[in-house]
Each structure stands twice: as structure tokens, then as C-alpha cells.
Amino acid sequence: MRELVSCANVVFAPSLAEGFGSVHSEVCAMGIPLITRRVAAIPEVVNGKVTFLEDDTPQGFLDAIEKVKNGDFEEGEKKCFSREKTVEKIENLYE
């Protein structure tokens, strides 16, 4: 799957709801532009070349694509999610 995603010029992942947003964070870690919604945890886990949909209409989708074409991204601070740290924090919750 990683090989296929790495061939993409942009990933369009307009989730209606997300827990952690694994697809989103993986795409960002790969440096591939991402179009998504500003819902649930997505704004907290994405960074880099991200464009958020402003509305859920066909025109909203076209606007987001146009932003990506023009290099108009909401680049945030780079984030790193360590599996080891996550497991450690979850274990601490159960202690």
C-alpha cells in the first residue's frame, strides 16, 4: 500500500469522523499533499502539505484541489508518533 500511495501527487481523504487519523498521519509523514476535513482528531495529527476542505460541496472539493495545485497549504509543526511511547502511555493508564 505504501508503494501505491508514494506514487500519488495528492491524497484526498475527506473523512467524516476519525479516531486517530492513521491514513492522514502516514500520508503527511511521506510528504505527500493531503486534502481532508477539519474533523475529530485530524487537525491534531496532520502536518506538512495539508489543505482542509472549507465545505462539502463539489465546488469546495474543486477549491481544495486548486489550492493544492497552487501550493497553498496549512503547514503545521512536524509531528512524530512513536509506537513505543503510545504503548507506554496506554500501559500507564491501566496501572
Backbone as ProteinMPNN parsed JSONL, in Angstrom:
{"seq_chain_A": "MRELVSCANVVFAPSLAEGFGSVHSEVCAMGIPLITRRVAAIPEVVNGKVTFLEDDTPQGFLDAIEKVKNGDFEEGEKKCFSREKTVEKIENLYE", "coords_chain_A": {"N_chain_A": [[0.825, -1.187, 0.0], [1.948, 1.217, 0.802], [3.736, 1.686, -1.28], [1.994, 2.197, -3.431], [0.672, 4.522, -2.511], [2.838, 6.239, -2.389], [3.19, 6.913, -5.011], [1.294, 8.772, -5.569], [0.171, 12.077, -6.405], [-1.319, 13.645, -4.807], [-3.292, 13.04, -1.902], [-6.613, 12.406, -1.263], [-8.577, 12.484, 1.376], [-11.362, 12.645, 2.653], [-12.536, 12.347, 5.4], [-15.371, 11.733, 7.478], [-15.451, 11.333, 10.146], [-12.964, 10.56, 12.513], [-10.781, 8.522, 14.438], [-7.877, 8.361, 15.313], [-6.641, 8.992, 12.892], [-4.875, 7.572, 11.147], [-4.283, 7.043, 8.39], [-4.105, 9.629, 7.454], [-1.973, 10.729, 8.988], [0.103, 9.082, 8.132], [0.279, 9.677, 5.393], [1.078, 12.355, 5.567], [3.556, 12.011, 6.828], [4.926, 10.902, 4.75], [5.257, 13.017, 3.135], [3.464, 13.719, 1.18], [1.041, 15.718, -0.452], [-2.054, 16.451, 1.173], [-5.565, 16.384, 1.172], [-8.208, 17.049, 3.235], [-10.775, 16.881, 5.811], [-11.592, 19.106, 8.506], [-12.058, 17.597, 11.044], [-12.776, 15.74, 14.047], [-9.917, 14.093, 15.317], [-8.197, 14.745, 13.295], [-7.058, 17.414, 12.649], [-5.201, 17.527, 14.696], [-3.285, 15.603, 14.178], [-2.206, 15.906, 11.65], [0.211, 17.399, 9.413], [2.535, 19.428, 7.543], [2.086, 19.362, 4.056], [-0.911, 20.184, 3.892], [-4.282, 20.619, 3.048], [-7.313, 21.865, 4.019], [-10.734, 21.014, 3.569], [-13.146, 23.443, 2.916], [-15.869, 23.413, 2.589], [-18.469, 20.945, 1.993], [-19.194, 20.641, -0.67], [-19.323, 20.062, -4.256], [-17.987, 22.271, -5.384], [-16.446, 23.077, -3.221], [-14.672, 20.921, -3.064], [-13.35, 21.226, -5.529], [-12.184, 23.73, -5.062], [-10.355, 23.075, -3.043], [-8.654, 21.327, -4.414], [-7.627, 23.108, -6.268], [-6.215, 24.789, -4.539], [-4.172, 23.032, -3.724], [-2.898, 22.632, -6.181], [-1.851, 25.179, -6.484], [-0.037, 25.237, -4.469], [-0.88, 26.006, -1.965], [-0.916, 25.5, 1.213], [-1.72, 24.482, 4.62], [0.644, 24.438, 6.481], [1.755, 22.818, 9.279], [3.438, 22.328, 12.437], [5.893, 19.752, 12.397], [5.035, 16.44, 13.261], [5.563, 13.58, 15.282], [4.761, 10.277, 15.842], [5.333, 7.908, 18.052], [5.292, 4.455, 18.257], [6.191, 3.012, 20.459], [6.144, 4.931, 22.566], [3.43, 5.47, 22.621], [2.326, 2.985, 23.376], [3.484, 2.795, 25.904], [2.238, 4.957, 27.229], [-0.431, 4.112, 27.185], [-0.254, 1.78, 28.722], [0.403, 2.966, 31.163], [-1.988, 4.188, 31.787], [-3.533, 2.047, 32.587], [-2.373, 1.223, 34.906]], "CA_chain_A": [[0.0, 0.0, 0.0], [2.849, 2.374, 0.876], [4.279, 1.907, -2.621], [0.951, 2.833, -4.226], [0.461, 5.883, -2.013], [4.011, 7.053, -2.718], [3.071, 7.341, -6.411], [0.232, 9.782, -5.679], [0.514, 13.501, -6.361], [-2.096, 14.171, -3.687], [-4.239, 12.074, -1.342], [-7.882, 13.023, -0.896], [-9.148, 11.647, 2.43], [-12.371, 13.502, 3.287], [-13.198, 11.604, 6.471], [-16.461, 12.382, 8.209], [-15.063, 11.18, 11.544], [-11.721, 9.786, 12.638], [-10.232, 8.357, 15.773], [-6.529, 8.912, 15.319], [-6.289, 9.504, 11.579], [-3.642, 6.899, 10.726], [-4.03, 7.282, 6.97], [-3.723, 11.031, 7.332], [-0.63, 10.953, 9.532], [1.062, 8.373, 7.283], [0.442, 10.468, 4.17], [1.879, 13.525, 5.943], [4.925, 11.558, 7.084], [5.525, 10.614, 3.454], [5.458, 14.285, 2.431], [2.514, 13.815, 0.068], [-0.041, 16.646, -0.151], [-3.275, 15.828, 1.698], [-6.809, 17.151, 1.268], [-9.04, 16.374, 4.232], [-11.697, 17.741, 6.566], [-11.168, 19.544, 9.84], [-12.961, 16.893, 11.958], [-12.222, 14.823, 15.061], [-8.5, 14.249, 15.667], [-7.376, 15.01, 12.113], [-6.189, 18.597, 12.755], [-4.151, 17.31, 15.695], [-2.266, 14.645, 13.745], [-1.646, 16.208, 10.327], [1.164, 18.495, 9.271], [3.129, 19.459, 6.216], [1.299, 19.852, 2.926], [-2.302, 19.857, 4.176], [-5.325, 21.565, 2.674], [-8.586, 21.45, 4.605], [-11.942, 21.362, 2.83], [-13.919, 24.501, 3.576], [-17.252, 22.939, 2.604], [-18.634, 19.6, 1.429], [-19.84, 20.719, -1.974], [-18.376, 19.858, -5.362], [-17.154, 23.462, -5.528], [-15.476, 23.012, -2.124], [-13.645, 19.965, -3.472], [-12.56, 21.867, -6.587], [-11.372, 24.786, -4.43], [-9.243, 22.426, -2.335], [-7.729, 20.837, -5.433], [-6.971, 24.303, -6.813], [-5.232, 25.208, -3.536], [-3.028, 22.119, -3.811], [-2.2, 22.959, -7.433], [-1.151, 26.449, -6.286], [0.896, 25.1, -3.35], [-1.458, 26.715, -0.82], [-1.111, 24.509, 2.272], [-1.677, 24.909, 6.018], [1.751, 23.647, 7.023], [1.916, 22.91, 10.725], [4.663, 21.774, 13.019], [6.049, 18.321, 12.143], [4.661, 15.609, 14.4], [6.069, 12.209, 15.226], [4.003, 9.427, 16.742], [6.111, 6.717, 18.326], [4.507, 3.309, 18.718], [6.658, 2.661, 21.803], [5.625, 5.914, 23.52], [1.977, 5.291, 22.704], [2.087, 1.79, 24.191], [3.854, 3.147, 27.28], [1.191, 5.812, 27.802], [-1.623, 3.29, 27.392], [0.031, 0.927, 29.883], [0.333, 3.807, 32.366], [-3.41, 4.415, 32.094], [-4.093, 0.863, 33.23], [-1.71, 0.93, 36.184]], "C_chain_A": [[0.874, 1.256, 0.0], [3.404, 2.716, -0.504], [3.259, 2.61, -3.518], [0.742, 4.29, -3.809], [1.629, 6.781, -2.397], [3.999, 7.54, -4.16], [2.062, 8.468, -6.592], [0.795, 11.199, -5.643], [-0.181, 14.189, -5.204], [-3.008, 13.048, -3.197], [-5.45, 12.854, -0.851], [-8.551, 12.1, 0.101], [-10.164, 12.464, 3.227], [-13.181, 12.785, 4.361], [-14.308, 12.425, 7.118], [-16.176, 12.35, 9.705], [-13.819, 10.308, 11.581], [-11.372, 9.644, 14.098], [-8.881, 9.035, 15.832], [-6.155, 9.53, 13.981], [-5.004, 8.898, 11.049], [-3.302, 7.147, 9.268], [-3.494, 8.689, 6.786], [-2.295, 11.268, 7.819], [0.434, 10.249, 8.693], [1.329, 9.138, 5.993], [1.312, 11.69, 4.464], [3.336, 13.14, 6.172], [5.664, 11.264, 5.787], [5.759, 11.88, 2.633], [4.544, 14.479, 1.234], [1.416, 14.804, 0.449], [-1.327, 15.901, 0.205], [-4.417, 16.829, 1.673], [-7.71, 16.377, 2.208], [-9.993, 17.371, 4.88], [-11.078, 18.072, 7.918], [-12.143, 18.938, 10.864], [-12.169, 16.019, 12.92], [-10.757, 15.121, 15.33], [-7.626, 14.666, 14.489], [-6.513, 16.265, 12.248], [-5.027, 18.415, 13.736], [-3.022, 16.421, 15.191], [-1.629, 14.971, 12.399], [-0.669, 17.372, 10.384], [1.727, 18.463, 7.862], [2.172, 20.02, 5.19], [-0.158, 19.435, 3.068], [-3.206, 20.988, 3.718], [-6.628, 21.029, 3.241], [-9.741, 21.893, 3.716], [-12.699, 22.425, 3.608], [-15.407, 24.162, 3.6], [-17.347, 21.64, 1.824], [-19.346, 19.591, 0.078], [-18.834, 20.383, -3.063], [-17.455, 21.069, -5.563], [-16.092, 23.514, -4.426], [-14.335, 22.064, -2.444], [-12.743, 20.568, -4.539], [-11.657, 22.96, -6.02], [-10.151, 24.19, -3.732], [-8.197, 21.914, -3.326], [-6.948, 22.003, -6.035], [-5.905, 24.824, -5.849], [-3.979, 24.342, -3.602], [-2.218, 22.424, -5.068], [-1.357, 24.224, -7.29], [-0.152, 26.398, -5.13], [0.437, 25.824, -2.101], [-1.83, 25.692, 0.26], [-1.133, 25.174, 3.639], [-0.605, 24.075, 6.705], [1.894, 23.887, 8.517], [3.238, 22.314, 11.156], [4.715, 20.268, 12.779], [5.774, 17.523, 13.412], [5.183, 14.194, 14.197], [5.316, 11.393, 16.265], [4.736, 8.103, 16.892], [5.208, 5.614, 18.869], [4.881, 2.956, 20.154], [6.099, 3.625, 22.854], [4.117, 5.766, 23.702], [1.632, 4.1, 23.584], [2.391, 2.093, 25.66], [2.773, 3.991, 27.948], [-0.086, 5.022, 28.074], [-1.426, 2.38, 28.602], [-0.067, 1.717, 31.174], [-1.113, 4.098, 32.754], [-4.015, 3.257, 32.874], [-3.432, 0.511, 34.56], [-2.425, 1.561, 37.35]], "O_chain_A": [[0.588, 2.228, -0.7], [3.53, 3.889, -0.857], [3.614, 3.512, -4.277], [0.649, 5.179, -4.656], [1.433, 7.958, -2.698], [4.718, 8.479, -4.501], [1.988, 9.059, -7.67], [1.767, 11.48, -4.942], [0.305, 15.193, -4.682], [-3.444, 12.206, -3.983], [-5.322, 13.834, -0.118], [-9.046, 11.039, -0.279], [-9.874, 12.921, 4.332], [-14.396, 12.64, 4.226], [-14.197, 13.64, 7.282], [-16.608, 13.234, 10.445], [-13.659, 9.412, 10.752], [-11.636, 10.538, 14.902], [-8.754, 10.149, 16.34], [-5.412, 10.511, 13.949], [-4.135, 9.617, 10.556], [-2.15, 7.433, 8.942], [-2.536, 8.905, 6.044], [-1.503, 11.926, 7.144], [1.546, 10.758, 8.553], [2.474, 9.237, 5.551], [2.197, 12.018, 3.674], [4.245, 13.859, 5.758], [6.89, 11.365, 5.731], [6.379, 11.833, 1.57], [4.818, 15.31, 0.368], [0.904, 14.742, 1.567], [-1.646, 14.865, -0.379], [-4.265, 17.974, 2.097], [-7.952, 15.187, 2.006], [-10.008, 18.552, 4.535], [-10.165, 17.397, 8.392], [-12.944, 19.649, 11.471], [-11.041, 15.616, 12.636], [-10.39, 16.276, 15.548], [-6.434, 14.915, 14.666], [-5.314, 16.188, 11.979], [-3.995, 19.076, 13.614], [-1.912, 16.478, 15.721], [-0.614, 14.374, 12.041], [-0.721, 18.211, 11.283], [1.42, 17.56, 7.083], [1.52, 21.037, 5.427], [-0.598, 18.464, 2.452], [-2.932, 22.162, 3.968], [-7.007, 19.886, 2.983], [-9.736, 23.0, 3.177], [-12.87, 22.312, 4.822], [-16.127, 24.568, 4.513], [-16.43, 21.274, 1.089], [-20.025, 18.622, -0.263], [-17.627, 20.414, -2.826], [-16.276, 20.906, -5.876], [-14.965, 23.946, -4.671], [-13.176, 22.349, -2.143], [-11.52, 20.441, -4.47], [-10.509, 23.104, -6.44], [-9.05, 24.734, -3.819], [-6.996, 22.054, -3.097], [-5.746, 21.892, -6.281], [-4.829, 25.247, -6.272], [-2.86, 24.852, -3.542], [-0.988, 22.469, -5.021], [-0.288, 24.338, -7.89], [0.509, 27.395, -4.838], [1.256, 26.214, -1.269], [-2.909, 25.1, 0.228], [-0.632, 26.286, 3.807], [-0.91, 23.122, 7.423], [2.123, 25.012, 8.962], [4.039, 21.86, 10.34], [3.708, 19.578, 12.936], [6.225, 17.887, 14.499], [5.233, 13.687, 13.076], [5.243, 11.777, 17.433], [4.756, 7.283, 15.975], [4.457, 5.822, 19.821], [4.016, 2.641, 20.971], [5.635, 3.192, 23.909], [3.597, 5.921, 24.807], [0.752, 4.189, 24.44], [1.64, 1.692, 26.549], [2.433, 3.759, 29.108], [-0.748, 5.243, 29.087], [-2.336, 2.228, 29.417], [-0.564, 1.205, 32.177], [-1.418, 4.237, 33.939], [-4.894, 3.452, 33.714], [-3.884, -0.396, 35.259], [-1.994, 1.409, 38.493]]}, "name": "protein", "num_of_chains": 1, "seq": "MRELVSCANVVFAPSLAEGFGSVHSEVCAMGIPLITRRVAAIPEVVNGKVTFLEDDTPQGFLDAIEKVKNGDFEEGEKKCFSREKTVEKIENLYE"}
